[in-house]
Amino acid sequence: MTRQEIVTNGVVADAIVLSIQETDLYVNDLPQMKVQMQIKPSKGRNFVTEIQQVIPKTIFGPLHTGSKILVKYDPGHPKEIVLFKSK
């Protein structure tokens, strides 16, 4: 699935940020972040994944270890994650 398809058709799940750090890459003056998180789907087992993504603070606020967020993922490829919103 493409990112837009995941946003439209992905499965919503709770997630907890396990670690977050900047990658030293900037896109439109926004830092790309490497985020490791534990995904807690409503069905099936929890799993850990890591993404690298530009995360606007205006949408997600200051993310930190322990932050609770909602994500959407492709059930066929559960490591394909899109950050959805802060909780």
N, C-alpha and C positions, 0 to 999 in steps of 0.2 A: 504494500500500500504506500502511496505517497503521503507526505505530511498532511496535505489537505484531506485526503481520504481517511486518515486516522482521526483527524479533528471531527470529520463528519460522521464516520461509521465506527470509530474505535470503541473499545470497552473502557468504561470509566472505572478507576480504582483509586483507593487511598494510597499514599506513599509517604515515607519518612526519609528525609535527607540524612544520609550517613556521613557524607563529606562533600565539601564544595571548595573549589579553588579556581583561580583565573588561569587561563591557558597562555596569556600574553598575546593573544590575537584579538584585534578589535575590528568590529564591523559597524560602520556608521557611528564611530566614537563610543560604541557600547562593547564592553568586554565579553568575550566568549568564556563560558564557564564550563568546567568539568564537574559534573554532579553524579555522585554515586548515591543510589537510593534503594530502599527496600519497598517493593510493590506488594500491596496486600489486596489481591482481587477478592471479590465477594464469593467467587467459586474457584476452587483449585488452590494450589499451594502458593505461599508467598515466594517471591524471588528477588534477587538483587541484580541490578543492572547499572550501567554507567552511560551517561550521554555527554556530549559536548554541544552546547547550544548557547546562543546569545539570549540572555534573560533580562528583559527590561525591568528595572526596579519599580517602574510605575505600575506594572501589572502584578508582580510577585512580591514587592516589598523587599526588605533585606532578608534573603534566604540565608540560613545558617544550619549547622548540624542540629538535628532534632526538629527542624521545621516540618510541619505537616502540610501536604499539598495534595491536590487531585491531579491525576494524570489520565491520559487516554493511551491505549496501546492496541496494536494489531494482534488479535488472538492467534493468528496463524504464525506470527513472528513476535512473541511477547517482548523481545528486547528492543523493538521499535517503539519508542515512547515519545509522546508529546506532552510537555508540561501544560496543564490545563488552567489551574488557578490555585491560589493560596486558600488555605482553610481558616 
